[in-house]
Amino acid sequence: MITISGIKLDNRIESSEKFQSILTKYGCIIKTRLGVHPNKNGTCSNTGIILLEIEEDASALKKELEQFWEIQSMNFD
C-alpha cells in the first residue's frame, strides 16, 4: 500500500525542529517528501503543507504527527 499524507504546519518556522525530528524517526518508510508554502512579495509564509509518500504502514507516524498538526491521507493499493 502507498499512502500520500498532507500535513499542515501553521507555525512552520517555530515547529520545524520538532517536525523534522519526527520525520527523521520514521525516515526509513518515507519515500518522498515535498514542502509547499506560500511566498508573498519575496517573503516566506509561516504556514505550509508537507506532502509525504509512504510505502509501508504509516499508522504510527500519523498518530505522532496528529498530536501537533492537521494531517490528511490518501491510500492506494
N, CA, C and O atoms as a CHARMM CRD file, in Angstrom:
* protein
*
  308
    1    1 MET  N      0.84400  -1.17500   0.00000 PROA 1      0.00000
    2    1 MET  CA     0.00000   0.00000   0.00000 PROA 1      0.00000
    3    1 MET  C      0.88900   1.23900   0.00000 PROA 1      0.00000
    4    1 MET  O      1.94400   1.26300   0.63400 PROA 1      0.00000
    5    2 ILE  N      0.44900   2.25800  -0.71500 PROA 2      0.00000
    6    2 ILE  CA     1.12200   3.55200  -0.73600 PROA 2      0.00000
    7    2 ILE  C      0.19100   4.57400  -0.11400 PROA 2      0.00000
    8    2 ILE  O     -0.98900   4.64500  -0.45800 PROA 2      0.00000
    9    3 THR  N      0.72600   5.36400   0.80200 PROA 3      0.00000
   10    3 THR  CA    -0.03100   6.42500   1.45000 PROA 3      0.00000
   11    3 THR  C      0.57800   7.76300   1.07500 PROA 3      0.00000
   12    3 THR  O      1.79500   7.93900   1.13600 PROA 3      0.00000
   13    4 ILE  N     -0.27800   8.71300   0.68400 PROA 4      0.00000
   14    4 ILE  CA     0.13900  10.09400   0.48500 PROA 4      0.00000
   15    4 ILE  C     -0.50400  10.89100   1.60800 PROA 4      0.00000
   16    4 ILE  O     -1.72900  10.94200   1.72100 PROA 4      0.00000
   17    5 SER  N      0.32300  11.51100   2.43400 PROA 5      0.00000
   18    5 SER  CA    -0.17800  12.29600   3.55500 PROA 5      0.00000
   19    5 SER  C      0.19500  13.75600   3.37000 PROA 5      0.00000
   20    5 SER  O      1.30100  14.08600   2.94400 PROA 5      0.00000
   21    6 GLY  N     -0.75800  14.62500   3.70200 PROA 6      0.00000
   22    6 GLY  CA    -0.52000  16.05900   3.70300 PROA 6      0.00000
   23    6 GLY  C     -0.60600  16.56200   5.12900 PROA 6      0.00000
   24    6 GLY  O     -1.58700  16.30700   5.82800 PROA 6      0.00000
   25    7 ILE  N      0.41900  17.27400   5.55900 PROA 7      0.00000
   26    7 ILE  CA     0.46600  17.80100   6.92100 PROA 7      0.00000
   27    7 ILE  C      0.49800  19.31500   6.82800 PROA 7      0.00000
   28    7 ILE  O      1.34400  19.88500   6.13800 PROA 7      0.00000
   29    8 LYS  N     -0.43600  19.97100   7.53300 PROA 8      0.00000
   30    8 LYS  CA    -0.49700  21.43200   7.53000 PROA 8      0.00000
   31    8 LYS  C      0.25900  21.96100   8.74400 PROA 8      0.00000
   32    8 LYS  O     -0.08000  21.65600   9.88800 PROA 8      0.00000
   33    9 LEU  N      1.29100  22.76000   8.47300 PROA 9      0.00000
   34    9 LEU  CA     2.07100  23.38100   9.53600 PROA 9      0.00000
   35    9 LEU  C      1.65700  24.84300   9.63300 PROA 9      0.00000
   36    9 LEU  O      1.92400  25.62900   8.72400 PROA 9      0.00000
   37   10 ASP  N      1.00400  25.20900  10.73400 PROA 10     0.00000
   38   10 ASP  CA     0.55900  26.58900  10.90500 PROA 10     0.00000
   39   10 ASP  C      1.68500  27.49500  11.38600 PROA 10     0.00000
   40   10 ASP  O      1.71900  28.67100  11.02300 PROA 10     0.00000
   41   11 ASN  N      2.57700  26.99500  12.16900 PROA 11     0.00000
   42   11 ASN  CA     3.72900  27.75800  12.65100 PROA 11     0.00000
   43   11 ASN  C      4.99100  27.08700  12.14200 PROA 11     0.00000
   44   11 ASN  O      5.77700  26.53500  12.91100 PROA 11     0.00000
   45   12 ARG  N      5.17000  27.14600  10.83200 PROA 12     0.00000
   46   12 ARG  CA     6.23200  26.41300  10.16000 PROA 12     0.00000
   47   12 ARG  C      7.61200  26.70200  10.74800 PROA 12     0.00000
   48   12 ARG  O      8.38300  25.77600  11.00300 PROA 12     0.00000
   49   13 ILE  N      7.91900  27.94300  10.96000 PROA 13     0.00000
   50   13 ILE  CA     9.24700  28.31400  11.45100 PROA 13     0.00000
   51   13 ILE  C      9.45600  27.81400  12.88100 PROA 13     0.00000
   52   13 ILE  O     10.51500  27.27300  13.20100 PROA 13     0.00000
   53   14 GLU  N      8.45200  27.99300  13.73900 PROA 14     0.00000
   54   14 GLU  CA     8.58100  27.59700  15.13500 PROA 14     0.00000
   55   14 GLU  C      8.53200  26.08300  15.34300 PROA 14     0.00000
   56   14 GLU  O      9.13900  25.57000  16.28300 PROA 14     0.00000
   57   15 SER  N      7.81800  25.36600  14.47900 PROA 15     0.00000
   58   15 SER  CA     7.63600  23.92900  14.70100 PROA 15     0.00000
   59   15 SER  C      8.54000  23.05300  13.83300 PROA 15     0.00000
   60   15 SER  O      8.44500  21.82800  13.89800 PROA 15     0.00000
   61   16 SER  N      9.40500  23.65000  13.03100 PROA 16     0.00000
   62   16 SER  CA    10.19500  22.86600  12.08700 PROA 16     0.00000
   63   16 SER  C     11.13500  21.87000  12.76100 PROA 16     0.00000
   64   16 SER  O     11.33200  20.77100  12.24400 PROA 16     0.00000
   65   17 GLU  N     11.71500  22.22900  13.89200 PROA 17     0.00000
   66   17 GLU  CA    12.64200  21.32400  14.56900 PROA 17     0.00000
   67   17 GLU  C     11.93500  20.07000  15.07500 PROA 17     0.00000
   68   17 GLU  O     12.43200  18.95900  14.88400 PROA 17     0.00000
   69   18 LYS  N     10.78600  20.23700  15.71500 PROA 18     0.00000
   70   18 LYS  CA    10.00500  19.09500  16.22200 PROA 18     0.00000
   71   18 LYS  C      9.52400  18.23400  15.05200 PROA 18     0.00000
   72   18 LYS  O      9.60900  17.00700  15.09200 PROA 18     0.00000
   73   19 PHE  N      9.01700  18.90200  14.00700 PROA 19     0.00000
   74   19 PHE  CA     8.52700  18.19600  12.83200 PROA 19     0.00000
   75   19 PHE  C      9.64100  17.35800  12.19600 PROA 19     0.00000
   76   19 PHE  O      9.44000  16.18400  11.88300 PROA 19     0.00000
   77   20 GLN  N     10.81000  17.96500  12.00800 PROA 20     0.00000
   78   20 GLN  CA    11.93900  17.26400  11.40400 PROA 20     0.00000
   79   20 GLN  C     12.37200  16.07600  12.25800 PROA 20     0.00000
   80   20 GLN  O     12.74000  15.03200  11.72000 PROA 20     0.00000
   81   21 SER  N     12.33300  16.22200  13.56500 PROA 21     0.00000
   82   21 SER  CA    12.69300  15.13700  14.47100 PROA 21     0.00000
   83   21 SER  C     11.77700  13.93000  14.27500 PROA 21     0.00000
   84   21 SER  O     12.24300  12.79100  14.25500 PROA 21     0.00000
   85   22 ILE  N     10.48100  14.17900  14.13100 PROA 22     0.00000
   86   22 ILE  CA     9.52500  13.08900  13.91900 PROA 22     0.00000
   87   22 ILE  C      9.76800  12.42900  12.56300 PROA 22     0.00000
   88   22 ILE  O      9.76200  11.20300  12.46000 PROA 22     0.00000
   89   23 LEU  N      9.98300  13.23700  11.52400 PROA 23     0.00000
   90   23 LEU  CA    10.22900  12.65500  10.19800 PROA 23     0.00000
   91   23 LEU  C     11.51300  11.83200  10.18000 PROA 23     0.00000
   92   23 LEU  O     11.57300  10.79200   9.52600 PROA 23     0.00000
   93   24 THR  N     12.52800  12.28500  10.88400 PROA 24     0.00000
   94   24 THR  CA    13.78400  11.53400  10.94800 PROA 24     0.00000
   95   24 THR  C     13.56700  10.17700  11.60900 PROA 24     0.00000
   96   24 THR  O     14.13500   9.17300  11.17900 PROA 24     0.00000
   97   25 LYS  N     12.75000  10.15000  12.64900 PROA 25     0.00000
   98   25 LYS  CA    12.43800   8.90500  13.35700 PROA 25     0.00000
   99   25 LYS  C     11.82000   7.86700  12.41500 PROA 25     0.00000
  100   25 LYS  O     12.07900   6.67100  12.54900 PROA 25     0.00000
  101   26 TYR  N     10.99900   8.33200  11.45800 PROA 26     0.00000
  102   26 TYR  CA    10.30600   7.43600  10.52700 PROA 26     0.00000
  103   26 TYR  C     10.89800   7.50300   9.11300 PROA 26     0.00000
  104   26 TYR  O     10.24700   7.10300   8.14800 PROA 26     0.00000
  105   27 GLY  N     12.10200   7.99700   8.99600 PROA 27     0.00000
  106   27 GLY  CA    12.72200   8.22800   7.69400 PROA 27     0.00000
  107   27 GLY  C     12.79600   7.02000   6.78000 PROA 27     0.00000
  108   27 GLY  O     12.75200   7.17100   5.55900 PROA 27     0.00000
  109   28 CYS  N     12.90800   5.83500   7.33800 PROA 28     0.00000
  110   28 CYS  CA    13.04400   4.62800   6.51200 PROA 28     0.00000
  111   28 CYS  C     11.76900   4.28200   5.74500 PROA 28     0.00000
  112   28 CYS  O     11.84000   3.57100   4.74300 PROA 28     0.00000
  113   29 ILE  N     10.60100   4.76500   6.18800 PROA 29     0.00000
  114   29 ILE  CA     9.36100   4.44000   5.47600 PROA 29     0.00000
  115   29 ILE  C      8.89100   5.57700   4.57100 PROA 29     0.00000
  116   29 ILE  O      7.93100   5.40700   3.81900 PROA 29     0.00000
  117   30 ILE  N      9.55900   6.73900   4.63300 PROA 30     0.00000
  118   30 ILE  CA     9.17500   7.88400   3.80500 PROA 30     0.00000
  119   30 ILE  C      9.95800   7.83300   2.50300 PROA 30     0.00000
  120   30 ILE  O     11.18500   7.93700   2.49800 PROA 30     0.00000
  121   31 LYS  N      9.23700   7.67300   1.39800 PROA 31     0.00000
  122   31 LYS  CA     9.88900   7.58100   0.09600 PROA 31     0.00000
  123   31 LYS  C     10.10100   8.97300  -0.50900 PROA 31     0.00000
  124   31 LYS  O     11.16200   9.24600  -1.07000 PROA 31     0.00000
  125   32 THR  N      9.10300   9.85000  -0.39900 PROA 32     0.00000
  126   32 THR  CA     9.17300  11.18700  -0.99100 PROA 32     0.00000
  127   32 THR  C      8.65300  12.21100   0.00000 PROA 32     0.00000
  128   32 THR  O      7.69600  11.95900   0.73200 PROA 32     0.00000
  129   33 ARG  N      9.29400  13.36500   0.01400 PROA 33     0.00000
  130   33 ARG  CA     8.85900  14.48700   0.85700 PROA 33     0.00000
  131   33 ARG  C      8.88600  15.74300   0.00300 PROA 33     0.00000
  132   33 ARG  O      9.87700  16.03600  -0.66600 PROA 33     0.00000
  133   34 LEU  N      7.77000  16.48600   0.03500 PROA 34     0.00000
  134   34 LEU  CA     7.66000  17.71300  -0.74400 PROA 34     0.00000
  135   34 LEU  C      7.04300  18.79300   0.13700 PROA 34     0.00000
  136   34 LEU  O      5.96500  18.59800   0.69800 PROA 34     0.00000
  137   35 GLY  N      7.71100  19.91300   0.25700 PROA 35     0.00000
  138   35 GLY  CA     7.18600  21.02500   1.05500 PROA 35     0.00000
  139   35 GLY  C      6.70300  22.14600   0.15600 PROA 35     0.00000
  140   35 GLY  O      7.39000  22.53900  -0.78700 PROA 35     0.00000
  141   36 VAL  N      5.52000  22.65800   0.44900 PROA 36     0.00000
  142   36 VAL  CA     4.96900  23.78900  -0.29500 PROA 36     0.00000
  143   36 VAL  C      4.51600  24.84900   0.70500 PROA 36     0.00000
  144   36 VAL  O      3.82800  24.55000   1.68100 PROA 36     0.00000
  145   37 HSD  N      4.91000  26.07600   0.44700 PROA 37     0.00000
  146   37 HSD  CA     4.45300  27.17200   1.29600 PROA 37     0.00000
  147   37 HSD  C      4.34200  28.42500   0.44500 PROA 37     0.00000
  148   37 HSD  O      5.12800  28.63900  -0.47900 PROA 37     0.00000
  149   38 PRO  N      3.34800  29.25300   0.77100 PROA 38     0.00000
  150   38 PRO  CA     3.15100  30.48000   0.00300 PROA 38     0.00000
  151   38 PRO  C      4.33600  31.43400   0.15400 PROA 38     0.00000
  152   38 PRO  O      4.98400  31.49500   1.19900 PROA 38     0.00000
  153   39 ASN  N      4.59200  32.16500  -0.91000 PROA 39     0.00000
  154   39 ASN  CA     5.62700  33.18700  -0.90200 PROA 39     0.00000
  155   39 ASN  C      4.96800  34.47500  -1.37900 PROA 39     0.00000
  156   39 ASN  O      4.57100  34.57800  -2.54000 PROA 39     0.00000
  157   40 LYS  N      4.85100  35.44700  -0.49800 PROA 40     0.00000
  158   40 LYS  CA     4.20200  36.70500  -0.84100 PROA 40     0.00000
  159   40 LYS  C      5.23300  37.81800  -0.87900 PROA 40     0.00000
  160   40 LYS  O      5.85900  38.13400   0.13300 PROA 40     0.00000
  161   41 ASN  N      5.40600  38.40700  -2.04500 PROA 41     0.00000
  162   41 ASN  CA     6.34700  39.51800  -2.22100 PROA 41     0.00000
  163   41 ASN  C      7.75400  39.18000  -1.74300 PROA 41     0.00000
  164   41 ASN  O      8.42500  40.01900  -1.14100 PROA 41     0.00000
  165   42 GLY  N      8.19900  37.96200  -2.00700 PROA 42     0.00000
  166   42 GLY  CA     9.54900  37.54600  -1.63000 PROA 42     0.00000
  167   42 GLY  C      9.71900  37.15100  -0.17700 PROA 42     0.00000
  168   42 GLY  O     10.84200  36.90700   0.26400 PROA 42     0.00000
  169   43 THR  N      8.62800  37.08100   0.58200 PROA 43     0.00000
  170   43 THR  CA     8.68800  36.70900   1.99000 PROA 43     0.00000
  171   43 THR  C      8.03300  35.34500   2.19900 PROA 43     0.00000
  172   43 THR  O      6.88700  35.13400   1.80100 PROA 43     0.00000
  173   44 CYS  N      8.75200  34.43400   2.81500 PROA 44     0.00000
  174   44 CYS  CA     8.20300  33.10500   3.09600 PROA 44     0.00000
  175   44 CYS  C      7.09200  33.20300   4.13200 PROA 44     0.00000
  176   44 CYS  O      7.21200  33.92100   5.12500 PROA 44     0.00000
  177   45 SER  N      6.02100  32.48000   3.88900 PROA 45     0.00000
  178   45 SER  CA     4.90800  32.40900   4.83100 PROA 45     0.00000
  179   45 SER  C      5.27600  31.49500   5.99600 PROA 45     0.00000
  180   45 SER  O      6.14500  30.63400   5.86000 PROA 45     0.00000
  181   46 ASN  N      4.63100  31.67700   7.11700 PROA 46     0.00000
  182   46 ASN  CA     4.85200  30.82900   8.28000 PROA 46     0.00000
  183   46 ASN  C      3.91600  29.62100   8.28300 PROA 46     0.00000
  184   46 ASN  O      3.90200  28.85400   9.24500 PROA 46     0.00000
  185   47 THR  N      3.14000  29.44500   7.22000 PROA 47     0.00000
  186   47 THR  CA     2.29800  28.26400   7.07300 PROA 47     0.00000
  187   47 THR  C      2.79300  27.45700   5.87900 PROA 47     0.00000
  188   47 THR  O      3.41700  27.99900   4.96600 PROA 47     0.00000
  189   48 GLY  N      2.51500  26.18500   5.89600 PROA 48     0.00000
  190   48 GLY  CA     2.93500  25.35600   4.78400 PROA 48     0.00000
  191   48 GLY  C      2.28900  23.98900   4.82900 PROA 48     0.00000
  192   48 GLY  O      1.70200  23.58700   5.83400 PROA 48     0.00000
  193   49 ILE  N      2.41000  23.28800   3.72200 PROA 49     0.00000
  194   49 ILE  CA     1.91300  21.92300   3.60200 PROA 49     0.00000
  195   49 ILE  C      3.10400  21.04200   3.23700 PROA 49     0.00000
  196   49 ILE  O      3.87800  21.37000   2.33700 PROA 49     0.00000
  197   50 ILE  N      3.23900  19.94000   3.93300 PROA 50     0.00000
  198   50 ILE  CA     4.26100  18.94600   3.61300 PROA 50     0.00000
  199   50 ILE  C      3.53800  17.70800   3.09000 PROA 50     0.00000
  200   50 ILE  O      2.62800  17.19700   3.74300 PROA 50     0.00000
  201   51 LEU  N      3.93600  17.23000   1.92600 PROA 51     0.00000
  202   51 LEU  CA     3.38100  16.00500   1.34900 PROA 51     0.00000
  203   51 LEU  C      4.40000  14.88400   1.51200 PROA 51     0.00000
  204   51 LEU  O      5.57800  15.04700   1.19300 PROA 51     0.00000
  205   52 LEU  N      3.93100  13.74700   2.01300 PROA 52     0.00000
  206   52 LEU  CA     4.78500  12.58700   2.20500 PROA 52     0.00000
  207   52 LEU  C      4.23100  11.40000   1.43900 PROA 52     0.00000
  208   52 LEU  O      3.02700  11.14300   1.47100 PROA 52     0.00000
  209   53 GLU  N      5.10100  10.67400   0.75100 PROA 53     0.00000
  210   53 GLU  CA     4.74100   9.40000   0.12700 PROA 53     0.00000
  211   53 GLU  C      5.34000   8.30800   1.00500 PROA 53     0.00000
  212   53 GLU  O      6.55200   8.26300   1.21900 PROA 53     0.00000
  213   54 ILE  N      4.47900   7.43100   1.51000 PROA 54     0.00000
  214   54 ILE  CA     4.90500   6.40100   2.45200 PROA 54     0.00000
  215   54 ILE  C      4.50000   5.04500   1.88800 PROA 54     0.00000
  216   54 ILE  O      3.34400   4.85100   1.51200 PROA 54     0.00000
  217   55 GLU  N      5.44200   4.10500   1.82500 PROA 55     0.00000
  218   55 GLU  CA     5.18500   2.80900   1.19700 PROA 55     0.00000
  219   55 GLU  C      4.83400   1.69900   2.17600 PROA 55     0.00000
  220   55 GLU  O      4.54700   0.58000   1.75100 PROA 55     0.00000
  221   56 GLU  N      4.84800   1.97100   3.44000 PROA 56     0.00000
  222   56 GLU  CA     4.52400   0.94700   4.43600 PROA 56     0.00000
  223   56 GLU  C      3.41600   1.46200   5.34000 PROA 56     0.00000
  224   56 GLU  O      2.87200   2.54200   5.11200 PROA 56     0.00000
  225   57 ASP  N      3.08800   0.70000   6.35100 PROA 57     0.00000
  226   57 ASP  CA     2.07500   1.11500   7.31700 PROA 57     0.00000
  227   57 ASP  C      2.52000   2.41700   7.98100 PROA 57     0.00000
  228   57 ASP  O      3.57100   2.47400   8.61800 PROA 57     0.00000
  229   58 ALA  N      1.70900   3.45500   7.82400 PROA 58     0.00000
  230   58 ALA  CA     2.05900   4.77800   8.33700 PROA 58     0.00000
  231   58 ALA  C      1.28500   5.13500   9.59500 PROA 58     0.00000
  232   58 ALA  O      1.29500   6.29600  10.00400 PROA 58     0.00000
  233   59 SER  N      0.61500   4.17600  10.22000 PROA 59     0.00000
  234   59 SER  CA    -0.25700   4.49900  11.34900 PROA 59     0.00000
  235   59 SER  C      0.50700   5.10600  12.53300 PROA 59     0.00000
  236   59 SER  O      0.00500   6.03700  13.16300 PROA 59     0.00000
  237   60 ALA  N      1.69200   4.60900  12.84600 PROA 60     0.00000
  238   60 ALA  CA     2.46200   5.16100  13.97100 PROA 60     0.00000
  239   60 ALA  C      2.92200   6.58500  13.66700 PROA 60     0.00000
  240   60 ALA  O      2.84800   7.46200  14.52700 PROA 60     0.00000
  241   61 LEU  N      3.39400   6.81100  12.45000 PROA 61     0.00000
  242   61 LEU  CA     3.80900   8.16000  12.04500 PROA 61     0.00000
  243   61 LEU  C      2.62900   9.11800  12.08500 PROA 61     0.00000
  244   61 LEU  O      2.73600  10.22100  12.62200 PROA 61     0.00000
  245   62 LYS  N      1.51000   8.70100  11.52100 PROA 62     0.00000
  246   62 LYS  CA     0.31200   9.54600  11.50100 PROA 62     0.00000
  247   62 LYS  C     -0.14300   9.87900  12.92300 PROA 62     0.00000
  248   62 LYS  O     -0.48900  11.02600  13.20800 PROA 62     0.00000
  249   63 LYS  N     -0.14600   8.90000  13.80500 PROA 63     0.00000
  250   63 LYS  CA    -0.58100   9.10900  15.19200 PROA 63     0.00000
  251   63 LYS  C      0.30000  10.14900  15.88300 PROA 63     0.00000
  252   63 LYS  O     -0.19600  11.00600  16.61600 PROA 63     0.00000
  253   64 GLU  N      1.59600  10.06900  15.64600 PROA 64     0.00000
  254   64 GLU  CA     2.51400  11.02400  16.27300 PROA 64     0.00000
  255   64 GLU  C      2.33800  12.43700  15.69400 PROA 64     0.00000
  256   64 GLU  O      2.34900  13.41500  16.44200 PROA 64     0.00000
  257   65 LEU  N      2.17700  12.54600  14.38600 PROA 65     0.00000
  258   65 LEU  CA     2.00300  13.85800  13.76300 PROA 65     0.00000
  259   65 LEU  C      0.68700  14.51800  14.17400 PROA 65     0.00000
  260   65 LEU  O      0.62800  15.73300  14.36000 PROA 65     0.00000
  261   66 GLU  N     -0.37400  13.70300  14.31700 PROA 66     0.00000
  262   66 GLU  CA    -1.69500  14.23400  14.67400 PROA 66     0.00000
  263   66 GLU  C     -1.72500  14.91000  16.04300 PROA 66     0.00000
  264   66 GLU  O     -2.63200  15.69500  16.32200 PROA 66     0.00000
  265   67 GLN  N     -0.76700  14.62200  16.88000 PROA 67     0.00000
  266   67 GLN  CA    -0.70700  15.26000  18.18800 PROA 67     0.00000
  267   67 GLN  C     -0.43200  16.76000  18.07400 PROA 67     0.00000
  268   67 GLN  O     -0.77600  17.52700  18.97400 PROA 67     0.00000
  269   68 PHE  N      0.18700  17.17600  16.96900 PROA 68     0.00000
  270   68 PHE  CA     0.63200  18.55700  16.82800 PROA 68     0.00000
  271   68 PHE  C      0.06000  19.28300  15.60800 PROA 68     0.00000
  272   68 PHE  O     -0.09500  20.50400  15.63200 PROA 68     0.00000
  273   69 TRP  N     -0.25600  18.53600  14.53600 PROA 69     0.00000
  274   69 TRP  CA    -0.64500  19.16200  13.27300 PROA 69     0.00000
  275   69 TRP  C     -1.84100  18.46100  12.63800 PROA 69     0.00000
  276   69 TRP  O     -2.14800  17.30900  12.94400 PROA 69     0.00000
  277   70 GLU  N     -2.49500  19.18200  11.75600 PROA 70     0.00000
  278   70 GLU  CA    -3.57600  18.61400  10.95900 PROA 70     0.00000
  279   70 GLU  C     -2.96300  17.73900   9.87300 PROA 70     0.00000
  280   70 GLU  O     -2.01600  18.14800   9.20100 PROA 70     0.00000
  281   71 ILE  N     -3.50600  16.53400   9.70300 PROA 71     0.00000
  282   71 ILE  CA    -2.99500  15.62300   8.69500 PROA 71     0.00000
  283   71 ILE  C     -4.16500  14.97000   7.95500 PROA 71     0.00000
  284   71 ILE  O     -5.16400  14.58600   8.56200 PROA 71     0.00000
  285   72 GLN  N     -4.02100  14.85300   6.63600 PROA 72     0.00000
  286   72 GLN  CA    -4.99600  14.15600   5.80800 PROA 72     0.00000
  287   72 GLN  C     -4.25500  13.18800   4.91300 PROA 72     0.00000
  288   72 GLN  O     -3.14200  13.47300   4.47000 PROA 72     0.00000
  289   73 SER  N     -4.86400  12.04200   4.64500 PROA 73     0.00000
  290   73 SER  CA    -4.18100  10.99000   3.90300 PROA 73     0.00000
  291   73 SER  C     -5.03500  10.38200   2.81300 PROA 73     0.00000
  292   73 SER  O     -6.26300  10.37600   2.88900 PROA 73     0.00000
  293   74 MET  N     -4.35300   9.86400   1.78600 PROA 74     0.00000
  294   74 MET  CA    -4.95000   9.06100   0.72000 PROA 74     0.00000
  295   74 MET  C     -4.19000   7.75200   0.67900 PROA 74     0.00000
  296   74 MET  O     -2.96600   7.74300   0.81000 PROA 74     0.00000
  297   75 ASN  N     -4.89200   6.64900   0.50000 PROA 75     0.00000
  298   75 ASN  CA    -4.25400   5.32900   0.43700 PROA 75     0.00000
  299   75 ASN  C     -4.52100   4.69000  -0.91500 PROA 75     0.00000
  300   75 ASN  O     -5.63000   4.76500  -1.44300 PROA 75     0.00000
  301   76 PHE  N     -3.49200   4.06100  -1.46800 PROA 76     0.00000
  302   76 PHE  CA    -3.56800   3.36600  -2.74900 PROA 76     0.00000
  303   76 PHE  C     -3.04500   1.94500  -2.57800 PROA 76     0.00000
  304   76 PHE  O     -2.01200   1.73200  -1.94300 PROA 76     0.00000
  305   77 ASP  N     -3.75600   0.97400  -3.14400 PROA 77     0.00000
  306   77 ASP  CA    -3.29100  -0.41300  -3.09000 PROA 77     0.00000
  307   77 ASP  C     -2.27500  -0.66700  -4.16700 PROA 77     0.00000
  308   77 ASP  O     -1.76400  -1.78100  -4.28300 PROA 77     0.00000
